[in-house]
Amino acid sequence: MARERVFAVIGLGTFGRQVSLELSARGGKVIAVDNQPKQVEAVKDAVTQAVLVDATDEEGLSALSLEEVDVAIVAIGDAVESGILTTAILKRSGVPYIVARAISEIHAQVLRQVGADEVINLEVDEGRRIAQRLIAPHVLDRIPISSSISFAEVYVPRSFVNSTLVRLDLRKRFSINVIAIKRTTLSVDEVGNPLKNEEVIFPDSETVLLEQDVLLVVGKNEDIEAVKDY
């Protein structure tokens, strides 16, 4: 049986606290760290271990059994110097994968240089996400896989309704791959109350698309957005 993955979340502001709670709720073993007693107190009952320590203190941080940590999330945002130093300490301690939060491009560059494997900038990422949603309202949601490729949820264009996947040949026409279909059906219960049922279908070539379907696709961003024109 595989052991539980161990996550260390450093910095328990709004972002770090939410990451800690979500990881714990999904079955992860979470070590939550902050230098403010109030922040530690707020999560102690929801995580595996909540520790009051200054993450920029290498000796104090090393006492957390970092050799057991699979992923560390440096959620320190505004304290730029502290986030950079913490990332460097985690890297030197041998943590295999480090995710760090940045508040600027320069900050992100420095974090990568000192050892961050992945850098997120909440303001930039959310701004880009909103812009993509507004420019392509037919795309319900998307998860970037790289700078040019995404996994996305796309409304079925009206011209696709009642056609099979083999007839549409989306891979050839749009260079996108349909992974699954989210299908919503409406019915009523025994007393007349409306019921909304949603299922995920893994289609074959003869699957017929319906008006309320949502396609789960993978492809280049420009190819996904081109679907709206059909």
Summary of the structure (lengths in Angstrom):
residues: 230
radius of gyration: 22.4
end to end distance: 48.3
largest distance: 65.5
contacts: 667
relative contact order: 0.10
helix: 37%
strand: 30%
